[in-house]
Amino acid sequence: MSGIVIQRFVAFRTQGELGMLDLRRLLAGVLLLGVTAGAALAQPQPVRVGVIEPQTGPVAFDGTSVIRGARLAADEINRAGGVLGRPLELVIADGACRPADSVAAAERLITAEKVSVLMGAFCSGATQAVMPIADRNRVPLVTGVSSLPALTEAGNRWFFRNAETDAMIATAFARGLVEETKAKTVAFLAVNDDWGRGTVSSFRSVFDKLNVKTSLSEFFDHHASDFYTPLTRIRSARPDLVIVVAETQAAATLVKQARELRLPSKIFGVGAWTTPTFLNLVGPAANGLLAGVAYTANAPGERNAAFVRDYRAMHNEDPGKYSASGYTTMNIIAQAIQRAGSTDAAAVQAALEQTDYTGPTGNLRFDGKHQIYGLQLYVVEIESGKPEVRGTAQLERND
């Protein structure tokens, strides 16, 4: 308490106000400060969860959506009494989807902020870089986004994935796409990172087995905003189907440019293609698009309806894939801490393995490799600016 009082005194002196205070007011202020400090000390210490998501860079919008979903979950949990009778506190760091930045964020959250669990770090390359940090410090790391299949093949006992993998998306959707579109040829246009390359590889593997010929594969940088050159090459190749792997902002720009070039091929998107932001950015040009998504706001079920209602009340828009991911991942983490009965990392790790959480995206559990299953997947078609569900699939246990 003395340190707090000294700080207050220093503040008074720098403002030139101390000479104007009489002794009684000063003593009363010190007494009140002591009571306040004592009350603060009596409050239970929060359960701290570190959140590493991109808040700057080309996927900042999507990272912010994850954080919004996580905050909604934390608010609901705290209104219900918190975790272990203590408030849940999110300590948020910007990993920018870059490995070096995400590693630095993880080190700071573990050593300086003393978090019990890490959530993140969105891009597969960033998450992959953080995984050894979690392993070395024996702190659980749960991702709600990163889809590179190799992540759960690494045997890292501290890592858990609440997301579909590239291979799972391809297995769930490729055959149905061929049957629906009667495609004989396909082209790919994807972001040049682990997610984009992995998704293209997974879809090609399935298409090859279905005797669907790949006309060409084009990749673009995260910061790209001009897609006319690769789209022109794709238009010249005249594939029946184009698979586009892109996040919200890049996908919106790409689709509008494809419409300007009057690309005749059917477009199937992988990513956050049903968010209000994407649909608003693309406008009428979105109509007719097909997309494979792990979440859509018009999915059936009471739990999803409640989530959509609460998210709308907080942000005045419908949730999307990434906000749903942040919401469900934070609930999974909080329930594991509660089930463990402490914030001890080893106990929380063991409790995460016993996850059985039912939320807006399905009944979620982890397999022996810590890959989620039970997640609902949807094929949607954009009509009149709204996503309409055309088909569903569920991630099955496959370890």
Buried (B, 14 or more C-beta within 10 A) or exposed (E): EEEBBEEBBEEBEEEEEEEEEEEEEBEEBBEEBBEEBEEEEEEEEBBBBBBBBBBBBBBBBBBBBBBBBBBBBBEBBBEEEBBBEBBBBBBBBBBBBBBEBBBBBBBBBBEEBEBBBBBBBBBBBBBBBBBBBBBEBEBBBBBBBBBBBEBBEBEBBBBBBBBBBBBBBBBBBBBBBBEBBEBEBBBBBBBBBBBBBBBBBBBBEBBEEBEBEBBBBBBBEBEBEEBEEBBEBBBEBEBBBBBBBBBBBBBBBBBBBBBEBEBEBBBBBBBBBBBBBBBEBBEEBBBEBBBBBBBBBBBEBEBBBEBBEBBBEBBEBBBBBBBBBBBBBBBBBBBBBBBBEBBEBBBBBBBBBEBEBBBBBBBBBBBEBBBBBBBBBBBBBBEEEBBEBBBEBEBEEEE
